[in-house]
């Protein structure tokens, strides 16, 4: 037997399989999902769903509403938005997007998967001032949520050079997870240049492969939380009532926070705050400052995308557990300055659906742990969500300002007055100097 024939017998099947697999992933495929699978995906909070497209696109067409946030969405107590929507047969279902470490930059990239499906629709954003640290999005956390598919969508969707595209590309380049031809494309966009012919060809084919992978594998490893939602729903009153919900919330919170004086969930306290760590955290947050951060400009990327889609958005600003902030020395005055800055950025551009809960961290059973909304907090959230969802879906127009991408805005240190100061007047033409 010749050497060529032997080599073909060894490597031929592997080569044929690779070619066949490549052809399969390059061909266009159609797939539909059952309502049960979509409902499971909407509550799974897996990174596979976050990074994908098709499940979310089908869900939004079917009346699901994206709830963007981070780890607070993971805490499925009986008053969680998903539980309330299921119990009272709301005409919407939350699609939970985000988890520990997800912030504005990761959410902006994720939003590249559903621009058409959210056009003239609704969305809810739980925007946490704790995101607004000096450096903003943690690169390691970003890596968990990074989607090459959505990066391809971003690059291939660019029609012209804009401050938004340049700023976004520069931020993505600061994330080590962005690699290869995608990284090369980001460099060109950051410099205000168009993609090369080769880059566009490569990215279009990569997107086709990644879309097919999403269609084949999006239902794999879904976290099934439906039983937990149904079990939690059984604890709620048969008829919707804010008073009755608050009663259930207080009862559940009393049972689950009786091991400590901070009003923190017993399991969280036992697992995360042992005596040694608790002693170290005393006055440990005295120098925290959320008023100066690159996150303000990352947040602007989300606002730009919502404006582009004419999406009607409800923003919810949560508080910090007041007993905890007193213990760690976190300044409530500083926190309110950060909240004021966020609210100014929203209001000045026409985002007027804002529910500010930031001063309610001292209310009993409002928080579940140190920084996350809990039992009575979710009841307060629903009092904003319920009337918001009852509004008709109408296109919203916003007045987006490039000023919010500037270093000047990121570093603006003081409380903004919504009536006495308008930095946009003197900075309306400011773009991305120094970025």
N, C-alpha and C positions, 0 to 999 in steps of 0.2 A: 504494500500500500504506500503510495507516495506521501511525502510530507505535507503537500498542499491538501490532499484529501483528508489526512489525519487532522490537520488544523481546522479544516471546514467542519468535520464531525464534532470537534470540541467547541469551536466558537460559532459555527454557523447557526445553531438553534438559538443561542444567546443573542446574536445579531438580528436574526429574524424577529425574535420576541421584542427586542428594543424598537425595531422599525415599526412593528405592528402596534405596539403601545403608543409610540409617537403619533402614528396615523389616527389611532382611536382618540387621543386627547386633542388632536388638531381639528377633527371633524366637529361640526356643530351638533349638539345633542339637546333634546328637550326632556324635561322632567317636571313632574308635578308632585306636590306633597299633600298628604292628608291633613285635615284640620287638626287632628290629634298631634301630628308631628310638629306642625307650626306652633301650636299651643305649648308643647313641651319645649321647643326651641326658644320661644318668647320668654320663658322663665328659667332657662338653663344657665344663662350668663357664662357660657363657655367661650373661650377665645376663638374656637373654630367658627362659631356663629358670628362673633364680633368681626372677624376678618373676612367672612364670606359676603355673598350678595343675594343669591336667589331666594333663600328662606325669608329674608327681611323684605325683599321686593314683593313676594307673594303675600306676606303678612300685612304690609301696609295697604295693599289693594283690598284686603279683607277686613279693614277697620281697626287693625292694631295701631297703637300710638307709641312712638319711641320715647322711652324715659331714659335720658342720658344722665349718668352720674358715676359714682365710684363704689366704694365698699359698703356704703349705707344701703344700697339696693340688695345686698346679699343677705340681709338680716330679715328673714321671713317670719316676723311675729304676726299675731292675728290681725293687726291693723295695717299691715303692709298694703300698698296700692293694688298688688296683684290679688290679694285675698279679698279685699273689699270689692273689687271689680267682679270677681267670680261670685261672691256671695249675693250681691244685689243686682246681678245680671245687667251690668252697665252695657251701654251700646258701644263701648270700646274695651280693648284689653291692652294693658301695658306690655310693651316689648322692652325688656330690661337690657340696657346696653352699658357695659362698664363693669368694673370690679376694682379690687385693690390696686392702686397705682395708675388707673386710667385718668387722664386729665385732658385739657383742651386740645393739645396737639394730636393725641391718639384719636380723640373723637372727631376732629376735623378730617383726618385720613379715613376713618370709618365712614364718614358721611359721603365719601366719593362713591359709595356703593348704591346709593338710593336717591339721587337728586331728582329724578323724574317722579318717583313714587311719593315723594314728600312735597311736591309742588302744590301750593295752595292748601296744604294739610296742616295738622297740628303736631306739636312736640312739647315735651316737658324736660327741663334741664334743672337738675339739682346741682347748683354751682357752689362749691365749698371754698370759702376763703383760705382754707389750709392748703389749697393747691398753689397759692400765690407766694411761694418761697422765692428766694432771690434767683435761683437757677430754673425754677419752673419744673417742667416734666423731667423726671428721673430717667436717664437713658436705659437703665436695666429694666425698669417697669415698662417703658415704651417698647422694648424688645418683645415683651409678652404679647402685646397687642398689635405689633407691626404686621401689616398685610401687604406683600408684594403685589397682590391683585389690585388693591386700592391705590397703591403707588403708581401702578401702570395706568389706572383710570385717571388719576390726577394729571400725570404727564401728558397722556394722549388727549385729555380734554381741554388742554390749554389752547386758546385761540389767539391770544396776543400777550404781549409783555405788560404786566400790571404790578403795582406794589404788593398786592396780595400774593401773587404767584412767586415773586422774587423772595418775599419774606418767608413764605411757607417752605420754599426749596432750601433756603439757607438754614432754616431750623431743622429740616429733615437731614441735611448734611452734617449737623451736629450730633446725630444719632448714629452710633457705630453699626447698628443693625442694617442700615441702608447701604447696599453693596452693589457691585457689578455694573451692568449697563444702566440700571435704575439710578445708581449714584452718579454715573457720568451724565445722565440726562438731567438730574437735579442741578448739577454744576452749571450746565448750559442755561437752564431756566433762571438760576440765581444770578447769572451774569446778564440776564435780559436777552438771551439768544434762543433761537428755535432749535428743536431737536434735529440732529442730522438724519439723512434718509435711512442710514443703517439703523440708527437708534429707534426710529419710528417703526421700521419693519420688524426689528427684533422684539420690541415691546408689544406690538400688536399680536405677534405669534405667541409670546409669553402669556399675554392676557387671555388668549383663546385657550391655551392649555390650563391656566389657573382657573378659568371659569368652568371648564369641564371637570377639573378636580373638585371644585366647589359643588357642582351638581352631583357628583358621585359620592362624595365623602362628608357632605354637610350634616347628615343625620348620624354620623358615627360619634360615639362617645358623648352623646347628649346627657346632661345631668337631669335625671327625672325628679322634679320637685312637685309634681302634680298631687301626689298623695299628701305631701306636707301642706300644700295650699288648701286642699279639701279638709284636712283635719283641723287646720287653723280656722277655717270658715265656720266650722261647727260651733265654735266658741262665741260667734257673733250673734247679736239679737236678730230675730226673724225679720223684723221691720227696721228699716234704716232710721236712725235717730242719733244726732250728735251727742245728746246727753247719754243715751244708752251705750254708745261706743266709748265715750270717755269713762263710763263706769266699768266696762269690760277692760279697758286699757289700764285703769288704776288697779283693778284686781289682779290682772296678769303681772303688772310691774311690781306690785307689792310682793308677790310670790317669788319673783325672779331677781329681786335686788336686796334681799334681806341679809346678805352676808357682809355688807360694807356700808359705810356712811356717805358714799359718793353718789348713790343712786345708779350704780353700774351693774349690769347684768352679772349674776353670780358666776356663770361659766367663764365669761371674759375676765372677770376679776381674778378668779382662781388660776386661770391659764396664763394671763399676761401681766399680772401685777402682784407677784410674790413680794414678801416683806423686804427682801434685799433690793429689788428693783424699785419698789415703792419709795424707799428711803432715798435712792439716787435721784428720783424724779422730783423731789421737793425743790421748788424754786428753779427748776431746770429750764423753764421756758420764759424767763424774765426778759431775755433779749430777742425773742422772736419778733419778726417784723414782716407782715404780709402786705405792706403798702408799697414796697419797691420790688418789682418782679417782672421777669420776661413773660410770665404767664398772662399778664394783661394783654400783651400783643398776640399770644397764642389764642387767648379767648376771643380776640377780634376775628381770628380766622373762622371760628364757629359762627360768629355773628354775620360775617360776610357770606358764608354758605347759606345760612337761613334767609338772608336778604335775597340772595340769588334765586332761591327756591320759593320766595314769597310765603315762607312758612310762618304760621301763627304760633308763637312760642310762649309758654309759661315758665318763668324762671323762679326758682325757689332757693332762698338763701337761708341755710340752717344756722342754728346757734352752736355754741360750745357749752358743754356741761359746766355751769358756773362754779359748782363746788370743786370741780377738777381744775379749772383755770385759776381759782384762788389758791389751790394747793401748789400748782406748778409755777405760779407767778405770771402766767400769760396775761398780758394787758388787754382788758376789755375795751379800753379807750382806743388802743391801736387797732383792735379787731373792728370796731365801729368805723374807724377811718378807712379801713380796707373795704368794708361793706359799702360805705358811702362812695368810694371810688368806683367800685363795680356798678353801683346803681347809676352813677353819673354816666359811665360808659354806655350803659343800656339806654337810659332815658334820652340822652342827647342824640341817639340815632333812631329813635322811634320805637324801641322795644319797651312797651308800657305795661305789659303783664308781668309784674314782679311781686312776689309774695315774700316779704322780709320777715323771717322768724328769728333773726339774729339776736334779739333782746329777750328771748324767752327761755334761755338756757338755765335760768334759776327756777323755773316752774317744776313742780314735782312730777316725776314720771314722764317728762317731755323727751328726755334723752335715754338711749339704751346703754351707752357707755361713755367714754370720754368726749367723743366728738360726733357720734352718729345719732341721727334722729331715731327715736324709739316710740313707745306705745302711744302716749298722748300727742307726741309730735306728729305721728302719722295721721292722727285724726285731724290735726290742724292742716296738714298737707291736703287731705281730702276735701276740706272745706274750701280750698282754692281750686283743686283739680275738678271737682264736680261741676261748678258753674262754668268753668273754662271749657270743659268738654261739651257742655250744652250749647255753646255758641255755634253758629253756622260756620262752615268752612268757607271763608272768603279770602281772596288774595290780600296779603299784607305788603305794603311798600315801606321801605326803610331808607334812611339817609346815612349811608356809610361814609366814614371819614378815615382817610389814610393816616391821619395824625396818631391814631391809636396803635400804629405799628412802630412809632418812634421811640427811641431811648428816653426822650424827654418825658413822655407819658409813663413809661415803665418806672421811671425813677421819681415821679412826682410824689412827694412825701406826705402831703398834708391833706386834711379833709376837704373834699370838694363840696361847695355849696351849689345846689341845683338852681339857685335863683341869683346868686351874687357874682358868679364867675363863669365865663365861657371861654376856655382856652382855645376852642375851635376857631374863634374869630381871627385870632392872630396866627393860627397854625393850619389853616384850611389847605394850604398847598404843600405842607410838610410831608415828605415821603420817608424814605428809608436811609437817611443819612447815618453813616457809621455802621450799617447792618451788613 
